[in-house]
Structures are given as C-alpha cells and as structure tokens.
Amino acid sequence: DLPLDLRGTAFQMLVWQFLLTIPRGETRTYGEVAQGIGRPSAVRAVASACARNRIALLVPCHRVLRSDGSIGGYRFGGEHQKRAILNAEGAG
C-alpha cells in the first residue's frame, strides 16, 4: 500500500481508481471498466485514460484488454511488454 499522488481529470481519476481494484493475475476489458465506473458508453475514453496513466505498474492499466481479448497498445514498452507483465502476474 503506497500513497499515490494521482493527478488527472475527474474522469481519469475515476478510471484509475477502478484499475486499482483489479486483482493481480486478472484482467478486464475496456468495456468492463466503463461499466464498472457507471459510464458504459465511455469505452474509448477509458482507453484514453489508461494511455494517460503515468505510473503504469502502480495503477495497473496493463490489466485492461480489448473486448476480443487481444492485448491492445501499451505506452510503456508496447504489446510485448504488456504481455510479459501479464504473464509474470499469472494472467497471460
């Protein structure tokens, strides 16, 4: 448990707080995150908020996948790095 100094829009904060609830070894889709924050039509905005996350390993945006289960992009090292992190967490 680390105190985090997250700074972003109200929407980004909502998404990032939700990401903190995804357990290690589990994933969610962007749509599930949108549903989870009560904004089911905001799937693209959720993806954008994930991309703007500056502390990726602490706020685990790598645990969010596309609706078809594919990895999608990852700002910190690309798809290969995202897959490696998920595999290390047991979610690969």
All heavy atoms as an XYZ file, in Angstrom:
698
protein
N       0.835     -1.193      0.000
C       0.000      0.000      0.000
C       0.878      1.253      0.000
O       1.554      1.540      0.975
C      -0.918      0.021      1.216
C      -1.956     -1.080      1.167
O      -2.482     -1.333      0.067
O      -2.238     -1.681      2.213
N       0.853      1.949     -1.093
C       1.610      3.189     -1.221
C       0.653      4.352     -1.385
O      -0.342      4.238     -2.085
C       2.502      3.143     -2.473
C       3.607      2.124     -2.528
C       4.235      2.116     -3.915
C       4.648      2.438     -1.488
N       0.945      5.473     -0.765
C       0.130      6.650     -1.048
C       0.475      7.136     -2.459
O       1.652      7.275     -2.797
C       0.546      7.661      0.014
C       1.902      7.214      0.451
C       1.962      5.721      0.238
N      -0.539      7.316     -3.285
C      -0.311      7.748     -4.657
C      -0.802      9.171     -4.839
O      -1.886      9.524     -4.392
C      -1.054      6.824     -5.633
C      -0.666      5.353     -5.603
C      -1.527      4.557     -6.571
C       0.801      5.185     -5.931
N      -0.017      9.967     -5.511
C      -0.390     11.340     -5.824
C      -0.824     11.377     -7.280
O      -0.073     11.776     -8.164
C       0.793     12.281     -5.577
C       0.433     13.739     -5.802
O      -0.775     14.061     -5.873
O       1.353     14.558     -5.912
N      -2.048     10.899     -7.528
C      -2.575     10.855     -8.881
C      -3.130     12.213     -9.266
O      -3.846     12.835     -8.493
C      -3.690      9.806     -8.979
C      -3.294      8.368     -8.699
C      -4.530      7.477     -8.685
C      -2.308      7.886     -9.743
N      -2.809     12.629    -10.481
C      -3.320     13.906    -10.974
C      -3.857     13.698    -12.379
O      -3.150     13.218    -13.259
C      -2.218     14.951    -10.987
C      -1.751     15.265     -9.590
C      -0.644     16.253     -9.570
N      -0.112     16.302     -8.206
C       0.674     17.235     -7.783
N       1.045     18.201     -8.583
N       1.119     17.220     -6.547
N      -5.096     14.058    -12.555
C      -5.741     13.930    -13.853
C      -7.114     14.536    -13.789
O      -7.515     15.119    -12.774
N      -7.868     14.361    -14.862
C      -9.244     14.852    -14.874
C     -10.082     13.996    -13.930
O      -9.657     12.915    -13.515
C      -9.835     14.779    -16.291
O      -9.971     13.395    -16.657
C      -8.984     15.526    -17.307
N     -11.264     14.459    -13.631
C     -12.163     13.690    -12.769
C     -12.438     12.321    -13.386
O     -12.458     11.296    -12.687
C     -13.463     14.454    -12.536
N     -12.611     12.283    -14.700
C     -12.868     11.011    -15.374
C     -11.648     10.096    -15.281
O     -11.781      8.907    -14.972
C     -13.249     11.236    -16.845
C     -13.569      9.954    -17.559
C     -14.829      9.385    -17.451
C     -12.605      9.298    -18.315
C     -15.121      8.188    -18.078
C     -12.884      8.105    -18.947
C     -14.146      7.547    -18.835
N     -10.465     10.620    -15.545
C      -9.255      9.812    -15.440
C      -9.095      9.250    -14.038
O      -8.763      8.074    -13.866
C      -8.022     10.637    -15.818
C      -7.939     10.959    -17.288
C      -6.879     11.996    -17.608
O      -6.464     12.773    -16.745
N      -6.441     12.025    -18.855
N      -9.338     10.075    -13.049
C      -9.224      9.617    -11.660
C     -10.190      8.465    -11.387
O      -9.838      7.491    -10.714
C      -9.475     10.772    -10.694
C      -8.455     11.897    -10.795
S      -6.802     11.389    -10.308
C      -7.032     11.195     -8.566
N     -11.399      8.568    -11.916
C     -12.397      7.515    -11.752
C     -11.899      6.205    -12.367
O     -11.992      5.138    -11.741
C     -13.704      7.973    -12.402
C     -14.968      7.187    -12.134
C     -15.315      7.194    -10.652
C     -16.105      7.795    -12.946
N     -11.364      6.299    -13.568
C     -10.826      5.106    -14.240
C      -9.651      4.549    -13.453
O      -9.599      3.345    -13.173
C     -10.402      5.436    -15.688
C      -9.626      4.270    -16.308
C     -11.614      5.793    -16.541
N      -8.716      5.396    -13.078
C      -7.517      4.916    -12.383
C      -7.865      4.292    -11.032
O      -7.259      3.291    -10.643
C      -6.511      6.048    -12.222
C      -6.026      6.603    -13.527
C      -6.041      5.990    -14.754
C      -5.467      7.882    -13.736
N      -5.523      6.825    -15.701
C      -5.158      7.994    -15.117
C      -5.195      8.964    -12.902
C      -4.583      9.135    -15.666
C      -4.615     10.095    -13.457
C      -4.313     10.182    -14.813
N      -8.822      4.855    -10.331
C      -9.244      4.255     -9.063
C      -9.838      2.867     -9.303
O      -9.604      1.938     -8.524
C     -10.255      5.167     -8.341
C      -9.648      6.431     -7.783
C      -8.596      6.164     -6.714
O      -8.701      5.249     -5.916
N      -7.552      6.978     -6.715
N     -10.602      2.721    -10.390
C     -11.150      1.404    -10.722
C     -10.031      0.420    -11.032
O     -10.084     -0.740    -10.608
C     -12.134      1.493    -11.893
C     -12.798      0.181    -12.186
C     -13.948     -0.187    -11.533
C     -12.236     -0.709    -13.097
C     -14.550     -1.419    -11.778
C     -12.820     -1.938    -13.352
C     -13.986     -2.297    -12.692
N      -9.031      0.860    -11.779
C      -7.920     -0.024    -12.129
C      -7.241     -0.582    -10.881
O      -6.778     -1.724    -10.875
C      -6.886      0.710    -12.988
C      -7.348      1.207    -14.352
C      -6.194      1.896    -15.082
C      -7.935      0.106    -15.192
N      -7.190      0.209     -9.836
C      -6.570     -0.242     -8.585
C      -7.331     -1.389     -7.936
O      -6.784     -2.087     -7.078
C      -6.444      0.931     -7.611
C      -5.433      2.006     -8.020
C      -5.579      3.238     -7.118
C      -4.017      1.470     -7.987
N      -8.571     -1.623     -8.349
C      -9.375     -2.711     -7.772
C      -9.223     -4.025     -8.534
O      -9.724     -5.048     -8.078
C     -10.869     -2.343     -7.719
O     -11.417     -2.321     -9.044
C     -11.097     -1.017     -7.022
N      -8.556     -4.006     -9.690
C      -8.382     -5.236    -10.468
C      -7.257     -6.052     -9.826
O      -6.118     -5.604     -9.771
C      -8.033     -4.930    -11.940
C      -9.110     -4.063    -12.591
C      -7.866     -6.247    -12.720
C      -8.750     -3.574    -13.985
N      -7.585     -7.242     -9.348
C      -6.563     -8.049     -8.663
C      -5.434     -8.503     -9.585
O      -5.636     -8.717    -10.787
C      -7.352     -9.264     -8.169
C      -8.780     -8.846     -8.176
C      -8.902     -7.861     -9.297
N      -4.282     -8.652     -9.014
C      -3.117     -9.201     -9.734
C      -3.525    -10.548    -10.324
O      -4.177    -11.359     -9.661
C      -1.974     -9.366     -8.744
C      -0.715     -9.906     -9.332
C       0.343    -10.016     -8.228
N       1.527    -10.664     -8.707
C       2.558    -10.032     -9.269
N       2.535     -8.731     -9.382
N       3.610    -10.707     -9.691
N      -3.156    -10.781    -11.573
C      -3.484    -12.047    -12.217
C      -4.825    -12.052    -12.918
O      -5.209    -13.050    -13.517
N      -5.553    -10.955    -12.844
C      -6.847    -10.847    -13.513
C      -6.804     -9.701    -14.509
O      -5.986     -8.787    -14.394
C      -7.972    -10.603    -12.502
C      -8.217    -11.767    -11.582
C      -9.426    -11.553    -10.679
O     -10.294    -10.714    -11.021
O      -9.487    -12.217     -9.645
N      -7.700     -9.765    -15.481
C      -7.818     -8.699    -16.461
C      -9.282     -8.283    -16.594
O     -10.187     -9.007    -16.156
C      -7.303     -9.137    -17.852
O      -8.077    -10.250    -18.309
C      -5.826     -9.481    -17.802
N      -9.477     -7.133    -17.181
C     -10.800     -6.630    -17.533
C     -10.706     -6.062    -18.941
O      -9.616     -5.726    -19.404
C     -11.269     -5.525    -16.574
C     -11.334     -5.885    -15.113
C     -12.455     -6.885    -14.819
N     -12.552     -7.164    -13.390
C     -11.871     -8.078    -12.738
N     -10.975     -8.802    -13.359
N     -12.038     -8.273    -11.436
N     -11.839     -5.930    -19.593
C     -11.846     -5.251    -20.883
C     -12.118     -3.773    -20.643
O     -12.600     -3.374    -19.577
C     -12.932     -5.810    -21.815
O     -14.222     -5.508    -21.261
C     -12.763     -7.320    -22.020
N     -11.832     -2.972    -21.675
C     -12.136     -1.548    -21.577
C     -13.634     -1.355    -21.326
O     -14.027     -0.494    -20.549
C     -11.695     -0.817    -22.850
C     -10.203     -0.813    -23.035
C      -9.597     -1.639    -23.972
C      -9.385      0.012    -22.265
C      -8.219     -1.643    -24.140
C      -8.007      0.014    -22.426
C      -7.438     -0.818    -23.371
O      -6.074     -0.820    -23.527
N     -14.457     -2.188    -21.945
C     -15.900     -2.113    -21.732
C     -16.297     -2.447    -20.308
O     -17.188     -1.814    -19.735
N     -15.645     -3.433    -19.717
C     -15.939     -3.781    -18.321
C     -15.540     -2.647    -17.385
O     -16.242     -2.388    -16.396
C     -15.231     -5.077    -17.933
C     -15.822     -6.301    -18.599
C     -15.004     -7.552    -18.388
O     -13.751     -7.463    -18.297
O     -15.616     -8.633    -18.322
N     -14.440     -1.997    -17.685
C     -14.034     -0.850    -16.867
C     -15.069      0.262    -17.009
O     -15.509      0.851    -16.010
C     -12.621     -0.346    -17.240
C     -12.280      0.935    -16.476
C     -11.579     -1.423    -16.976
N     -15.500      0.523    -18.237
C     -16.520      1.559    -18.465
C     -17.797      1.230    -17.689
O     -18.386      2.106    -17.040
C     -16.809      1.693    -19.962
N     -18.219     -0.023    -17.730
C     -19.393     -0.455    -16.952
C     -19.138     -0.267    -15.455
O     -20.005      0.203    -14.728
C     -19.696     -1.938    -17.219
C     -20.336     -2.212    -18.527
C     -21.832     -1.968    -18.512
O     -22.397     -1.466    -17.554
N     -22.464     -2.316    -19.605
N     -17.951     -0.641    -15.030
C     -17.604     -0.593    -13.611
C     -17.602      0.809    -13.025
O     -17.812      0.979    -11.822
N     -17.360      1.797    -13.855
C     -17.369      3.180    -13.358
C     -18.707      3.869    -13.633
O     -18.847      5.063    -13.404
C     -16.210      4.012    -13.944
C     -16.326      4.158    -15.454
C     -14.867      3.430    -13.513
C     -15.385      5.175    -16.063
N     -19.665      3.087    -14.154
C     -21.000      3.644    -14.398
C     -21.113      4.461    -15.672
O     -22.045      5.250    -15.816
N     -20.183      4.271    -16.602
C     -20.182      5.007    -17.875
C     -20.049      4.014    -19.027
O     -19.042      3.995    -19.728
C     -19.041      6.012    -17.908
C     -19.019      7.051    -16.797
C     -19.979      8.206    -17.019
N     -19.736      8.914    -18.249
C     -18.851      9.898    -18.422
N     -18.113     10.288    -17.405
N     -18.720     10.473    -19.588
N     -21.058      3.155    -19.249
C     -20.925      2.064    -20.212
C     -20.624      2.477    -21.649
O     -20.060      1.682    -22.411
C     -22.262      1.332    -20.121
C     -23.201      2.312    -19.516
C     -22.370      3.200    -18.627
N     -20.943      3.680    -22.025
C     -20.674      4.111    -23.401
C     -19.312      4.797    -23.549
O     -18.947      5.223    -24.641
C     -21.783      5.044    -23.896
O     -21.787      6.234    -23.132
N     -18.550      4.870    -22.488
C     -17.273      5.602    -22.496
C     -16.063      4.696    -22.706
O     -14.990      4.955    -22.173
C     -17.131      6.388    -21.199
N     -16.209      3.673    -23.531
C     -15.132      2.697    -23.723
C     -13.871      3.367    -24.279
O     -12.771      3.128    -23.784
C     -15.600      1.553    -24.643
C     -14.467      0.580    -24.926
C     -16.776      0.823    -24.007
N     -14.024      4.199    -25.282
C     -12.848      4.863    -25.869
C     -12.207      5.834    -24.876
O     -10.988      5.973    -24.824
C     -13.234      5.567    -27.154
C     -13.589      4.581    -28.259
C     -13.935      5.306    -29.514
N     -12.703      5.855    -30.075
C     -12.385      5.816    -31.336
N     -13.196      5.263    -32.197
N     -11.253      6.345    -31.758
N     -13.022      6.504    -24.097
C     -12.491      7.425    -23.088
C     -11.733      6.653    -22.011
O     -10.721      7.138    -21.494
C     -13.618      8.249    -22.474
N     -12.185      5.449    -21.681
C     -11.468      4.603    -20.728
C     -10.093      4.243    -21.303
O      -9.078      4.339    -20.611
C     -12.273      3.332    -20.386
C     -11.399      2.286    -19.690
C     -13.470      3.678    -19.522
N     -10.065      3.857    -22.571
C      -8.789      3.528    -23.213
C      -7.847      4.735    -23.207
O      -6.649      4.599    -22.938
C      -9.030      3.045    -24.639
N      -8.398      5.899    -23.442
C      -7.596      7.125    -23.431
C      -7.050      7.410    -22.032
O      -5.885      7.787    -21.868
C      -8.442      8.293    -23.927
O      -7.710      9.481    -23.907
N      -7.873      7.216    -21.019
C      -7.427      7.429    -19.640
C      -6.315      6.443    -19.278
O      -5.344      6.812    -18.618
C      -8.601      7.293    -18.668
N      -6.444      5.203    -19.739
C      -5.391      4.215    -19.490
C      -4.090      4.659    -20.148
O      -3.013      4.544    -19.554
C      -5.808      2.848    -20.014
S      -7.097      2.051    -19.042
N      -4.176      5.181    -21.358
C      -2.981      5.622    -22.077
C      -2.309      6.811    -21.404
O      -1.107      7.005    -21.545
C      -3.350      5.978    -23.512
N      -3.054      7.582    -20.649
C      -2.503      8.765    -19.988
C      -2.013      8.493    -18.568
O      -1.524      9.388    -17.893
C      -3.529      9.882    -20.000
C      -3.673     10.493    -21.378
C      -4.712     11.591    -21.398
N      -4.720     12.288    -22.659
C      -5.234     11.837    -23.797
N      -5.766     10.628    -23.830
N      -5.211     12.546    -24.896
N      -2.131      7.264    -18.138
C      -1.663      6.852    -16.816
C      -0.133      6.910    -16.801
O       0.523      6.222    -17.573
C      -2.166      5.436    -16.536
C      -1.564      4.824    -15.310
O      -1.003      5.506    -14.469
N      -1.676      3.519    -15.198
N       0.442      7.721    -15.941
C       1.894      7.904    -15.891
C       2.612      6.953    -14.947
O       3.832      6.883    -14.947
C       2.208      9.342    -15.491
C       1.724     10.310    -16.521
C       2.007     11.710    -16.123
N       1.350     12.608    -17.067
C       1.432     13.902    -17.015
N       2.142     14.476    -16.073
N       0.812     14.640    -17.893
N       1.876      6.270    -14.121
C       2.511      5.325    -13.189
C       1.916      3.930    -13.423
O       1.252      3.350    -12.579
C       2.396      5.792    -11.724
C       0.963      6.176    -11.352
C       3.337      6.948    -11.457
C       0.798      6.544     -9.896
N       2.234      3.404    -14.574
C       1.578      2.215    -15.110
C       1.655      0.974    -14.231
O       0.691      0.230    -14.149
C       2.141      1.906    -16.491
N       2.758      0.695    -13.594
C       2.806     -0.519    -12.785
C       2.062     -0.372    -11.467
O       1.578     -1.351    -10.912
C       4.256     -0.943    -12.540
C       4.960     -1.499    -13.766
C       6.409     -1.822    -13.430
C       4.254     -2.700    -14.325
N       1.964      0.834    -10.964
C       1.239      1.047     -9.708
C      -0.258      1.170     -9.932
O      -1.053      0.742     -9.105
C       1.782      2.290     -8.991
C       3.247      2.209     -8.572
C       3.694      3.517     -7.930
C       3.485      1.038     -7.635
N      -0.639      1.782    -11.032
C      -2.042      1.845    -11.450
C      -2.103      0.954    -12.690
O      -1.735      1.365    -13.777
C      -2.483      3.293    -11.763
C      -3.916      3.317    -12.240
C      -2.310      4.181    -10.537
N      -2.551     -0.295    -12.522
C      -2.312     -1.344    -13.499
C      -3.159     -1.288    -14.778
O      -4.030     -2.130    -15.009
C      -2.603     -2.617    -12.706
C      -3.620     -2.191    -11.704
C      -3.244     -0.785    -11.329
N      -2.854     -0.334    -15.640
C      -3.563     -0.253    -16.913
C      -3.231     -1.454    -17.798
O      -3.999     -1.770    -18.715
C      -3.255      1.059    -17.621
S      -1.508      1.331    -17.938
N      -2.121     -2.141    -17.515
C      -1.765     -3.327    -18.298
C      -2.773     -4.458    -18.113
O      -2.800     -5.385    -18.904
C      -0.353     -3.805    -17.934
C      -0.210     -4.206    -16.514
N       0.047     -3.278    -15.510
C      -0.298     -5.414    -15.907
C       0.120     -3.921    -14.360
N      -0.091     -5.207    -14.570
N      -3.624     -4.375    -17.113
C      -4.625     -5.415    -16.864
C      -5.904     -5.204    -17.661
O      -6.875     -5.940    -17.471
C      -4.936     -5.485    -15.370
C      -3.748     -5.923    -14.553
C      -4.050     -5.988    -13.083
N      -2.815     -6.283    -12.350
C      -2.608     -5.976    -11.086
N      -3.545     -5.360    -10.387
N      -1.467     -6.261    -10.511
N      -5.906     -4.222    -18.535
C      -7.102     -3.929    -19.337
C      -6.827     -4.320    -20.784
O      -5.825     -3.925    -21.379
C      -7.489     -2.443    -19.242
C      -8.805     -2.197    -19.969
C      -7.608     -2.008    -17.782
N      -7.755     -5.133    -21.337
C      -7.612     -5.680    -22.680
C      -8.752     -5.220    -23.577
O      -9.775     -4.721    -23.104
C      -7.626     -7.207    -22.624
C      -6.654     -7.881    -21.659
C      -6.898     -9.389    -21.647
C      -5.226     -7.560    -22.024
N      -8.588     -5.458    -24.863
C      -9.665     -5.184    -25.820
C     -10.793     -6.186    -25.618
O     -10.596     -7.257    -25.039
C      -9.128     -5.283    -27.244
C      -8.151     -4.189    -27.582
C      -7.660     -4.355    -28.993
N      -6.818     -3.228    -29.353
C      -6.010     -3.210    -30.379
N      -5.923     -4.268    -31.177
N      -5.293     -2.146    -30.637
N     -11.954     -5.864    -26.134
C     -13.125     -6.728    -25.947
C     -12.946     -8.107    -26.566
O     -13.555     -9.075    -26.111
C     -14.383     -6.062    -26.503
O     -14.243     -5.839    -27.892
N     -12.099     -8.228    -27.592
C     -11.854     -9.529    -28.215
C     -10.773    -10.325    -27.485
O     -10.374    -11.399    -27.921
C     -11.512     -9.371    -29.694
C     -10.208     -8.627    -29.939
O      -9.520     -8.242    -28.967
O      -9.884     -8.421    -31.123
N     -10.274     -9.778    -26.383
C      -9.256    -10.449    -25.592
C      -7.831    -10.161    -26.039
O      -6.884    -10.629    -25.410
N      -7.674     -9.402    -27.122
C      -6.325     -9.086    -27.578
C      -5.695     -8.032    -26.660
O      -6.386     -7.300    -25.954
C      -6.318     -8.615    -29.037
O      -7.033     -7.412    -29.180
N      -4.388     -7.974    -26.696
C      -3.618     -7.136    -25.785
C      -3.893     -5.649    -25.962
O      -4.047     -4.916    -25.000
C      -2.104     -7.416    -25.953
C      -1.770     -8.812    -25.453
C      -1.246     -6.388    -25.268
C      -1.851     -8.968    -23.955
N      -3.912     -5.178    -27.177
C      -4.044     -3.739    -27.416
C      -2.715     -3.049    -27.194
O      -1.686     -3.696    -26.999
N      -2.709     -1.756    -27.243
C      -1.474     -0.995    -27.092
C      -1.030     -0.888    -25.645
O      -1.773     -1.193    -24.719
N       0.202     -0.452    -25.487
C       0.752     -0.229    -24.154
C       1.847      0.820    -24.270
O       2.851      0.612    -24.957
C       1.304     -1.532    -23.567
C       1.695     -1.441    -22.117
C       0.769     -1.063    -21.155
C       2.985     -1.734    -21.704
C       1.135     -0.979    -19.817
C       3.356     -1.663    -20.376
C       2.420     -1.287    -19.429
O       2.764     -1.213    -18.110
N       1.631      1.931    -23.649
C       2.525      3.080    -23.740
C       3.933      2.794    -23.239
O       4.914      3.368    -23.687
C       1.888      4.232    -22.962
C       2.701      5.484    -22.940
C       1.952      6.534    -22.161
N       2.858      7.615    -21.842
C       2.550      8.607    -21.057
N       1.358      8.673    -20.522
N       3.409      9.549    -20.803
N       4.061      1.888    -22.305
C       5.345      1.613    -21.657
C       5.971      0.320    -22.189
O       6.038     -0.673    -21.498
C       5.166      1.538    -20.139
C       4.632      2.799    -19.558
C       3.277      2.960    -19.332
C       5.481      3.855    -19.274
C       2.779      4.147    -18.813
C       4.994      5.045    -18.762
C       3.642      5.185    -18.526
N       6.370      0.334    -23.443
C       7.083     -0.816    -23.987
C       6.315     -1.605    -25.030
O       6.816     -2.609    -25.511
N       5.120     -1.214    -25.361
C       4.355     -1.885    -26.403
C       3.687     -3.170    -25.947
O       3.709     -3.541    -24.775
N       3.075     -3.832    -26.926
C       2.315     -5.050    -26.643
C       3.175     -6.155    -26.040
O       2.709     -6.890    -25.168
C       1.648     -5.547    -27.922
C       0.573     -4.611    -28.433
C      -0.055     -5.114    -29.721
O       0.015     -6.329    -30.006
O      -0.634     -4.284    -30.427
N       4.411     -6.275    -26.502
C       5.304     -7.308    -25.979
C       5.506     -7.135    -24.468
O       5.443     -8.103    -23.700
C       6.647     -7.270    -26.715
C       7.652     -8.220    -26.172
N       7.603     -9.572    -26.432
C       8.725     -8.033    -25.364
C       8.601    -10.172    -25.803
N       9.301     -9.261    -25.161
N       5.730     -5.894    -24.035
C       5.946     -5.623    -22.610
C       4.664     -5.875    -21.807
O       4.708     -6.443    -20.724
C       6.420     -4.185    -22.410
C       6.738     -3.849    -20.972
C       7.918     -4.637    -20.436
O       8.843     -4.982    -21.162
N       7.900     -4.928    -19.156
N       3.533     -5.474    -22.357
C       2.254     -5.682    -21.667
C       2.008     -7.177    -21.467
O       1.625     -7.614    -20.377
C       1.120     -5.047    -22.476
C      -0.233     -5.084    -21.799
C      -1.237     -4.261    -22.597
C      -2.609     -4.245    -21.968
N      -3.550     -3.382    -22.699
N       2.254     -7.949    -22.508
C       2.076     -9.402    -22.415
C       3.036     -9.994    -21.371
O       2.656    -10.857    -20.579
C       2.302    -10.042    -23.772
C       1.979    -11.527    -23.824
C       2.175    -12.139    -25.204
N       1.662    -11.332    -26.286
C       0.386    -11.292    -26.691
N      -0.509    -12.016    -26.046
N       0.018    -10.553    -27.704
N       4.274     -9.524    -21.346
C       5.256    -10.024    -20.381
C       4.824     -9.741    -18.947
O       4.956    -10.592    -18.067
C       6.628     -9.410    -20.663
N       4.306     -8.543    -18.703
C       3.843     -8.199    -17.358
C       2.664     -9.075    -16.966
O       2.610     -9.603    -15.847
C       3.475     -6.704    -17.259
C       4.706     -5.819    -17.469
C       2.817     -6.387    -15.908
C       4.381     -4.350    -17.691
N       1.712     -9.237    -17.874
C       0.554    -10.099    -17.582
C       0.984    -11.534    -17.315
O       0.478    -12.173    -16.386
C      -0.454    -10.044    -18.733
C      -1.218     -8.734    -18.871
C      -2.028     -8.708    -20.156
C      -2.118     -8.493    -17.664
N       1.927    -12.031    -18.098
C       2.436    -13.399    -17.871
C       3.094    -13.506    -16.506
O       2.893    -14.491    -15.792
C       3.415    -13.800    -18.972
C       2.725    -14.112    -20.280
O       1.550    -14.442    -20.310
N       3.461    -13.997    -21.364
N       3.872    -12.494    -16.119
C       4.539    -12.500    -14.816
C       3.535    -12.485    -13.668
O       3.787    -13.051    -12.604
C       5.488    -11.314    -14.705
N       2.385    -11.865    -13.905
C       1.333    -11.813    -12.884
C       0.429    -13.051    -12.900
O      -0.443    -13.189    -12.062
C       0.452    -10.576    -13.088
C       1.140     -9.292    -12.753
C       0.202     -8.083    -12.834
O      -0.929     -8.196    -13.335
O       0.624     -7.036    -12.353
N       0.623    -13.916    -13.881
C      -0.195    -15.118    -13.964
C      -1.490    -14.918    -14.720
O      -2.402    -15.737    -14.634
N      -1.584    -13.837    -15.482
C      -2.815    -13.571    -16.232
C      -2.632    -13.843    -17.726
O      -3.531    -13.618    -18.499
C      -3.249    -12.112    -16.042
N      -1.458    -14.263    -18.134
C      -1.162    -14.469    -19.547
C      -1.666    -15.751    -20.020
O      -1.967    -16.205    -20.983
